[in-house]
Amino acid sequence: EVQLVESGGHLVQPGGSLRLSCAGSGFTFSRHDMNWVRQAPGKGLEWVANVKYDGSEKHYADSVKGRFAISRDNAKDSLYLQMNSLRVEDTAIYFCASDQNWDIGPWGQGTLVTVSS
Amino acid sequence: DVGMTQSPLSLPVTLGQPASISCRSSQSLVYSDGNTFLHWLQQRPGQSPRRLIYRVSNRDSGVPERFSGSGSGTDFTLKISRVEAEDVGVYYCLDGSHWQFGQGTRLEIK
C-alpha cells in the first residue's frame, strides 16, 4: 500500500522551532519530488515547500521563505520540514504529498502544528 | 503567479443528481512537453486530501466511475454523474506545475 505518514507536530510558542517528518512506503520514494502543504483551521490548502527527487532543488512559498527548510533522506524514504521563527499564523495541519503529476499521488494524514503562547 | 478560480464555492446537491465544478486558470496550463498538469482533489470532512483525477481526466485507482474530469487550456470541469452521500466534502483543483490550489468547492447534500 502506498503510504505517507507525518509526525512531529505539537504546540510550540511563537518564535520557537519544530521539525516535521514524513515517512514514505509502498512506492519508490527516491523517484518522486515531494511537497509540504498546510491547511489553517477552516481554510483551504496552501503549498509550503518542494524538494526535487534527488534533493538538488528546493522551493518555498514566500510566507515561509527564510524560516522553513525542506530536506529529504532517500536512504530512509523520509521527508523533513525544519520550521524556525514560528508565528501564530503558521498554525495549521501540515501534509506531505508527492508530486501529483504522474500515476500515483499520495497524501499523508497530516500533523497538527499549533503556535500559541 | 498562476491564479486558480473555482465556481461555485458552495454546491448543494440532491442525492442521485449530477454535480459540476468549474476551475479556471489565469494562464494556460499546457506544459512545454504537451502535458496539462491539472488535478482534482477531494477532502472529506475530517480527512486529508486525496487525489481523484490527474492530468485533467485520468481517474485514480479506486475512484468511482461517476467522477470524471474534462477541459483544456484554462478551463476545466469536474463532474459527478450521480451524487452519493459519501461525496460530501470539499473539492480542490490543483495546478501541479506551480502548486496553486483553487479556493475549494464545498459539496453538501440538499
Interface residues (C-beta under 8 A of the other chain):
Chain A: N35 V37 G44 L45 E46 W47 N50 F95 A97 D99 Q100 N101 W102 D103 G105 W107 G108 Q109 G110
Chain B: N35 F37 H39 L41 Q43 S48 P49 R50 R51 Y54 R55 D60 V90 Y92 L94 G96 S97 W99 Q100 F101 Q103 G104
